[in-house]
C-alpha cells in the first residue's frame, strides 16, 4: 500500500509539471510571434533583440556610404545603436556611427547641409557622443554650429520654434519637432556650460507646443499647429490640425523624458512638464488596444476599418510609460501598461530565412494630412523610425526578460 501510494504521488507530480509546461510554452511563443507570415528559427524571449537588430542592420548597410544623408531617422537609429554599444562594447558599432557622421562633417566642423529645420538638429546628438568618445575638436565645432542656429531661429509670436525655416513650414509647430531639437539642446547645455539657457528654452518650448496641441477631451496631442491659419488643415478657430497621429505624440512623450532627465530638480517649470507626462500616460492607457497592447496609427480611431496598429509609436509610448514609472512621474500601475505594450511590440519582430531581423508595420515619414492620408501611409519593414525607437525602448525594457540594466548616459564633457 505504501509503495502504491508513493507511486501514485509521483505520477500526480509529473502530471502537474507537464500541465504547467503546456500552459507556459504558448505564452512564450506568443511573445515572439509575428503578425506577418510565420518565420522559421524564431528566437526565444531571452534573445538579445537589440544586438541582433543592430547586427542585421549593419549587414544590410555594410558601409556608412549606403546610409548617406544628414537626416533625423537615420541618426535616430544610430543613436539607438550607440546605446547598444554602451552595453556590449562592440567597437564596430561606434566605428560605424563615426563613419556616418564623418561623411557629413569636415575637419573644421562644417556640416554639409544647412540647418534650416528642426529635423536637421537631431543628428547633433551624435556629434556630442563622438566628441565625448574621441575628443576630436571637429565634433564640438559642428555641435557649436547647430547650437548657434537656435539664436536666430524663427518663432511664432509666443516664442515657439517653427518646424522649418522654409515657406511651406513657416508659422507651424509640429509635435515631432520637439524631439528633433530639444534633447540635443539640453545635452549640449550640460556638456558645455550652457544649461542656464538650454534648460529654460527646452521647458518653454514644450509648454508652448502643448498649449497649442493638447486636446482637453482626449489628453492627446494634435499633429500640428499653424499660427497663420493659411494651410488647409489649420482653417479652424484654434489653427491646429484635426487628427491625433501616433508618432507625433510619441516624439513629444519621449522628449519629456529626455528633457526631465537633465532638468534640475528645482527648475520652476519641472512640475508642469511632469503634469504633461501624467496627461499622456492617462491617454495612452485609454487608447491602448486591449487585445495586442499596441497603439493605432490614428490613436483614437481604432474602431475604423482603415486604421492599423503602428510599431514605432508603440515603442515610444511604451518607453515613456516605463521611464515615467521608473522616474516616479506616474503611478506604478502604468508599469503593466508598458509591459503590455512591450509584449505587443515584440510580436512585430521576427527573424527571416537569411538570419536577419525584420521589424514590421512602421509608418513611413509623414506630413500633416486628412484621415485617409494617415490611414494610407506605407507600412514599412525595417524603417529607421521604427528601428531607432525600438532600440531606445528595448535597451530599457529588455531587463524584464532577464537582461542587465542599461548603462547610465553621462552628458558631461568629461
C-alpha positions as CSV (number, residue, x, y, z in Angstrom):
1,X,0.0,0.0,0.0
2,X,2.8,2.4,0.9
3,X,4.6,1.7,-2.4
4,X,1.3,2.2,-4.3
5,X,0.6,5.5,-2.6
6,X,4.2,6.7,-3.3
7,X,3.9,5.6,-7.0
8,X,0.5,7.5,-7.4
9,X,2.0,10.6,-5.7
10,X,5.0,10.7,-8.1
11,X,2.7,10.2,-11.1
12,X,0.5,13.1,-9.9
13,X,3.5,15.4,-9.6
14,X,4.7,14.5,-13.1
15,X,1.2,15.3,-14.5
16,X,1.2,18.7,-12.7
17,X,4.6,19.6,-14.1
18,X,3.6,18.6,-17.7
19,X,0.4,20.6,-17.4
20,X,2.3,23.7,-16.2
21,X,4.8,23.4,-19.0
22,X,2.0,23.2,-21.5
23,X,0.5,26.4,-20.1
24,X,3.8,28.3,-20.1
25,X,5.1,27.5,-23.5
26,X,2.2,29.1,-25.6
27,X,2.8,32.3,-23.6
28,X,6.5,32.4,-24.6
29,X,5.6,31.6,-28.2
30,X,3.2,34.5,-28.3
31,X,5.8,37.0,-27.2
32,X,8.0,36.4,-30.2
33,X,5.3,35.6,-32.8
34,X,4.8,38.0,-35.7
35,X,1.8,39.4,-37.5
36,X,3.4,38.6,-40.8
37,X,3.7,35.1,-42.3
38,X,5.2,32.6,-40.0
39,X,9.0,32.6,-40.0
40,X,11.4,29.8,-39.1
41,X,14.0,29.9,-36.4
42,X,12.2,32.2,-34.1
43,X,14.4,33.1,-31.1
44,X,13.1,32.9,-27.5
45,X,12.3,36.0,-25.5
46,X,15.8,35.8,-24.0
47,X,17.2,36.7,-27.3
48,X,19.2,40.0,-27.3
49,X,16.9,41.7,-29.8
50,X,18.8,44.9,-29.7
51,X,22.1,43.3,-30.6
52,X,20.5,41.1,-33.3
53,X,18.7,44.1,-34.8
54,X,21.8,46.2,-34.9
55,X,23.9,43.4,-36.4
56,X,21.2,42.8,-39.0
57,X,21.1,46.5,-39.9
58,X,24.8,46.8,-40.3
59,X,24.8,43.7,-42.6
60,X,22.2,45.4,-44.7
61,X,24.1,48.7,-44.8
62,X,27.7,47.5,-44.7
63,X,29.2,50.9,-45.4
64,X,28.3,54.3,-44.0
65,X,28.1,55.5,-47.6
66,X,24.9,53.4,-48.1
67,X,23.3,55.5,-45.3
68,X,24.4,58.8,-46.6
69,X,22.2,61.8,-46.0
70,X,22.1,64.1,-42.9
71,X,18.7,63.1,-41.6
72,X,16.8,62.6,-38.4
73,X,15.5,59.0,-39.0
74,X,19.0,57.5,-39.7
75,X,20.5,59.4,-36.8
76,X,17.7,58.2,-34.5
77,X,18.7,54.7,-35.4
78,X,22.4,55.4,-34.9
79,X,21.7,56.9,-31.5
80,X,20.0,53.6,-30.6
81,X,23.0,51.7,-32.0
82,X,25.2,53.8,-29.6
83,X,23.0,52.7,-26.6
84,X,23.7,49.1,-27.6
85,X,27.4,49.9,-28.0
86,X,27.5,51.2,-24.4
87,X,26.2,47.9,-23.1
88,X,28.0,45.5,-25.4
89,X,31.2,47.4,-26.0
90,X,31.3,46.2,-29.6
91,X,33.7,48.7,-31.1
92,X,32.4,48.1,-34.6
93,X,29.1,49.8,-33.6
94,X,30.8,53.0,-32.6
95,X,33.1,52.9,-35.7
96,X,30.0,52.6,-37.9
97,X,28.4,55.6,-36.3
98,X,31.5,57.6,-36.6
99,X,31.9,56.8,-40.3
100,X,28.4,58.0,-41.0
101,X,29.0,61.3,-39.2
102,X,32.3,61.8,-41.0
103,X,30.5,61.7,-44.3
104,X,28.7,64.9,-43.4
105,X,31.2,66.9,-41.2
106,X,34.6,68.2,-42.3
107,X,37.7,68.8,-40.2
108,X,36.5,72.4,-39.4
109,X,33.2,71.2,-38.1
110,X,31.2,72.3,-41.2
111,X,28.1,70.2,-41.8
112,X,27.4,69.6,-45.5
113,X,23.8,70.9,-45.4
114,X,22.1,74.0,-44.0
115,X,20.4,73.5,-40.6
116,X,17.2,75.2,-41.7
117,X,14.8,72.8,-40.0
118,X,14.4,71.2,-36.6
119,X,14.8,67.8,-38.3
120,X,18.4,68.6,-39.1
121,X,19.3,69.3,-35.4
122,X,18.6,65.7,-34.2
123,X,21.9,64.3,-35.7
124,X,23.6,66.8,-33.3
125,X,23.2,64.2,-30.6
126,X,25.8,62.0,-32.5
127,X,28.2,64.9,-32.5
128,X,28.0,65.2,-28.8
129,X,28.6,61.4,-28.4
130,X,31.6,61.5,-30.7
131,X,33.2,64.4,-29.0
132,X,32.8,62.6,-25.7
133,X,34.2,59.4,-27.1
134,X,37.1,60.9,-29.2
135,X,37.7,64.5,-28.0
136,X,38.1,65.5,-31.7
137,X,37.5,69.2,-31.9
138,X,35.6,69.0,-35.2
139,X,32.6,67.3,-33.5
140,X,32.4,70.1,-30.9
141,X,32.7,72.7,-33.6
142,X,29.9,71.1,-35.6
143,X,27.7,70.9,-32.4
144,X,28.5,74.6,-31.8
145,X,27.2,75.4,-35.3
146,X,23.9,73.7,-34.6
147,X,23.6,75.5,-31.2
148,X,24.1,78.9,-32.9
149,X,21.1,78.3,-35.1
150,X,18.8,78.5,-32.1
151,X,19.8,82.1,-31.5
152,X,18.2,83.4,-34.7
153,X,15.8,80.6,-35.5
154,X,12.3,81.8,-36.5
155,X,9.5,81.6,-33.9
156,X,5.8,82.0,-33.5
157,X,4.6,85.2,-31.8
158,X,4.6,83.4,-28.5
159,X,8.1,82.0,-29.0
160,X,7.6,78.5,-30.4
161,X,10.2,77.3,-32.9
162,X,8.9,76.9,-36.4
163,X,9.1,73.3,-37.7
164,X,11.3,74.6,-40.5
165,X,12.7,77.9,-41.8
166,X,11.0,77.4,-45.1
167,X,8.0,78.9,-46.9
168,X,6.0,75.6,-46.6
169,X,6.5,75.4,-42.8
170,X,6.5,79.0,-41.7
171,X,4.5,79.7,-38.5
172,X,4.0,76.0,-37.9
173,X,4.6,73.9,-34.8
174,X,4.6,70.1,-35.2
175,X,4.7,67.8,-32.2
176,X,7.5,66.0,-33.9
177,X,9.8,69.0,-33.8
178,X,10.5,69.0,-30.0
179,X,12.4,65.7,-30.2
180,X,14.3,66.9,-33.2
181,X,15.7,69.8,-31.3
182,X,15.3,69.9,-27.6
183,X,17.2,66.7,-26.3
184,X,20.2,68.0,-28.3
185,X,19.9,71.4,-26.8
186,X,19.8,70.3,-23.1
187,X,22.6,67.8,-23.7
188,X,24.7,70.5,-25.3
189,X,24.0,72.8,-22.4
190,X,25.1,70.1,-19.9
191,X,28.3,69.3,-21.8
192,X,29.4,72.9,-22.5
193,X,28.2,75.0,-19.6
194,X,25.1,76.4,-21.4
195,X,22.4,74.9,-19.2
196,X,21.0,78.2,-18.0
197,X,19.7,78.9,-21.5
198,X,19.2,75.4,-22.7
199,X,17.1,74.2,-19.8
200,X,14.8,77.2,-19.8
201,X,14.4,77.2,-23.6
202,X,13.6,73.5,-23.7
203,X,11.0,73.8,-20.9
204,X,9.5,76.9,-22.6
205,X,9.2,75.2,-26.0
206,X,7.5,72.1,-24.6
207,X,4.9,74.2,-22.8
208,X,4.3,76.4,-25.8
209,X,3.8,73.4,-28.1
210,X,1.5,71.8,-25.5
211,X,-0.6,74.9,-25.2
212,X,-1.4,74.8,-28.9
213,X,-1.6,71.0,-29.5
214,X,-3.2,69.5,-26.3
215,X,-6.7,68.3,-26.6
216,X,-8.5,68.5,-23.2
217,X,-11.1,65.9,-24.1
218,X,-8.7,63.0,-25.0
219,X,-5.5,64.1,-23.4
220,X,-3.8,63.5,-26.7
221,X,-1.9,66.0,-28.9
222,X,-2.9,67.1,-32.4
223,X,-0.2,66.7,-35.0
224,X,0.5,70.3,-35.8
225,X,-0.5,74.0,-35.3
226,X,-0.3,76.8,-37.9
227,X,-0.3,80.3,-36.3
228,X,-1.1,81.9,-39.6
229,X,-4.1,79.6,-40.4
230,X,-3.0,79.7,-44.0
231,X,-2.8,75.9,-44.5
232,X,-5.9,73.9,-45.4
233,X,-5.6,71.8,-42.3
234,X,-5.4,74.8,-39.9
235,X,-8.5,76.6,-41.1
236,X,-10.1,76.4,-37.7
237,X,-10.5,78.9,-34.8
238,X,-7.6,77.1,-33.0
239,X,-5.4,76.7,-36.1
240,X,-4.4,73.1,-35.1
241,X,-4.7,70.1,-37.3
242,X,-7.6,67.7,-37.0
243,X,-6.1,64.3,-36.0
244,X,-4.0,62.5,-33.4
245,X,-1.2,61.0,-35.5
246,X,0.5,58.4,-33.3
247,X,4.2,59.1,-33.9
248,X,4.0,62.8,-33.5
249,X,2.7,62.2,-29.9
250,X,5.4,59.6,-29.4
251,X,8.1,62.1,-30.2
252,X,6.6,64.5,-27.7
253,X,6.4,61.9,-24.9
254,X,10.0,60.8,-25.4
255,X,11.2,64.4,-25.3
256,X,9.5,65.0,-22.0
257,X,11.5,62.1,-20.5
258,X,14.8,63.1,-22.1
259,X,14.5,66.8,-21.0
260,X,13.3,65.9,-17.5
261,X,16.4,63.7,-17.1
262,X,18.6,66.7,-17.3
263,X,16.4,69.5,-15.9
264,X,17.3,70.4,-12.4
265,X,15.0,69.2,-9.7
266,X,14.2,72.7,-8.6
267,X,13.5,74.1,-12.1
268,X,10.4,76.2,-11.9
269,X,8.8,74.5,-15.0
270,X,9.6,70.9,-13.9
271,X,6.2,70.3,-12.3
272,X,4.3,71.4,-15.5
273,X,6.4,69.0,-17.6
274,X,5.7,66.1,-15.3
275,X,2.0,67.0,-15.5
276,X,2.2,66.5,-19.3
277,X,3.8,63.1,-18.7
278,X,0.8,62.3,-16.5
279,X,-1.7,63.6,-19.1
280,X,-0.2,61.5,-21.8
281,X,0.1,58.4,-19.7
282,X,-3.6,58.5,-18.9
283,X,-4.4,58.9,-22.6
284,X,-2.0,56.2,-23.7
285,X,-3.7,53.8,-21.3
286,X,-7.1,54.8,-22.5
287,X,-6.3,54.2,-26.2
288,X,-4.1,51.1,-25.9
289,X,-5.5,48.3,-27.9
290,X,-6.7,45.8,-25.3
291,X,-6.0,42.8,-27.4
292,X,-2.5,43.5,-28.6
293,X,-1.1,46.1,-26.3
294,X,-0.2,48.3,-29.3
295,X,-1.5,51.7,-30.4
296,X,-3.1,52.8,-33.6
297,X,-1.8,55.0,-36.5
298,X,-4.6,57.5,-35.7
299,X,-4.7,56.9,-32.0
300,X,-8.4,57.4,-31.3
301,X,-9.8,55.8,-34.5
302,X,-9.1,52.1,-33.8
303,X,-12.7,51.2,-34.4
304,X,-12.5,52.4,-38.0
305,X,-11.7,49.8,-40.8
306,X,-8.8,51.8,-42.3
307,X,-6.8,52.2,-39.1
308,X,-3.9,50.0,-38.2
309,X,-1.5,49.2,-35.3
310,X,1.8,51.1,-35.7
311,X,5.1,49.9,-34.3
312,X,7.3,53.0,-33.9
313,X,4.8,54.9,-31.8
314,X,4.0,51.8,-29.7
315,X,7.7,51.7,-28.9
316,X,7.7,55.4,-28.0
317,X,4.6,55.2,-25.8
318,X,6.0,52.1,-24.1
319,X,9.3,53.9,-23.4
320,X,7.6,57.0,-22.0
321,X,5.4,54.9,-19.7
322,X,8.2,52.7,-18.5
323,X,10.6,55.6,-17.8
324,X,7.8,57.7,-16.3
325,X,7.2,54.9,-13.7
326,X,11.0,54.4,-13.2
327,X,11.5,58.2,-12.6
328,X,8.5,58.4,-10.3
329,X,6.5,60.8,-12.5
330,X,3.4,58.5,-12.9
331,X,1.7,55.8,-10.8
332,X,3.3,52.3,-10.6
333,X,0.3,50.7,-12.2
334,X,1.4,52.1,-15.6
335,X,4.2,49.6,-15.4
336,X,1.7,46.9,-16.5
337,X,0.5,49.2,-19.4
338,X,4.1,49.5,-20.5
339,X,4.8,45.8,-20.3
340,X,1.7,45.0,-22.3
341,X,2.9,47.5,-24.9
342,X,6.4,45.8,-24.9
343,X,4.9,42.4,-25.4
344,X,2.9,43.8,-28.3
345,X,5.9,45.3,-29.9
346,X,7.8,42.0,-29.8
347,X,5.1,40.4,-31.9
348,X,6.2,42.7,-34.7
349,X,9.7,41.2,-34.7
350,X,10.9,38.1,-36.5
351,X,14.0,36.5,-37.9
352,X,13.9,35.7,-41.6
353,X,15.4,32.8,-43.6
354,X,18.6,34.9,-44.1
355,X,19.0,35.1,-40.3
356,X,18.3,38.9,-40.2
357,X,15.7,40.6,-38.1
358,X,12.6,42.1,-39.5
359,X,10.5,44.8,-37.7
360,X,7.2,45.4,-39.4
361,X,4.3,47.9,-39.6
362,X,6.4,51.1,-39.3
363,X,4.8,54.2,-40.7
364,X,6.9,56.0,-43.3
365,X,7.8,59.7,-42.9
366,X,4.5,61.6,-42.7
367,X,3.3,65.2,-43.1
368,X,0.1,66.7,-41.8
369,X,-3.0,65.4,-43.7
370,X,-6.5,64.2,-43.6
371,X,-7.8,60.8,-42.2
372,X,-7.3,58.9,-45.4
373,X,-3.8,60.2,-45.8
374,X,-2.8,58.8,-42.4
375,X,-4.6,55.5,-42.9
376,X,-2.9,55.0,-46.3
377,X,0.7,55.7,-45.3
378,X,3.1,52.9,-46.2
379,X,3.6,50.2,-43.5
380,X,7.3,49.7,-43.9
381,X,9.6,46.9,-42.8
382,X,12.9,47.9,-41.0
383,X,12.2,51.6,-41.4
384,X,14.7,53.7,-39.4
385,X,11.9,55.4,-37.5
386,X,10.9,52.1,-36.0
387,X,14.4,50.6,-35.6
388,X,15.6,53.7,-33.6
389,X,12.5,53.8,-31.4
390,X,12.7,50.1,-30.8
391,X,16.4,50.3,-29.6
392,X,15.7,53.2,-27.3
393,X,12.8,51.3,-25.8
394,X,14.4,47.9,-25.7
395,X,17.6,48.9,-24.0
396,X,15.4,49.8,-21.0
397,X,12.7,47.1,-21.1
398,X,14.9,44.1,-22.0
399,X,15.6,43.9,-18.3
400,X,12.2,42.5,-17.9
401,X,13.3,39.3,-19.7
402,X,16.5,38.9,-17.7
403,X,18.7,41.5,-19.4
404,X,21.2,43.6,-17.4
405,X,20.4,47.2,-16.5
406,X,21.3,49.7,-19.3
407,X,24.4,51.9,-18.7
408,X,23.7,55.4,-17.4
409,X,24.3,58.0,-20.1
410,X,26.6,60.8,-18.9
411,X,26.3,64.0,-20.9
412,X,29.0,65.9,-19.0
413,X,32.0,66.9,-21.2
414,X,34.5,64.7,-19.3
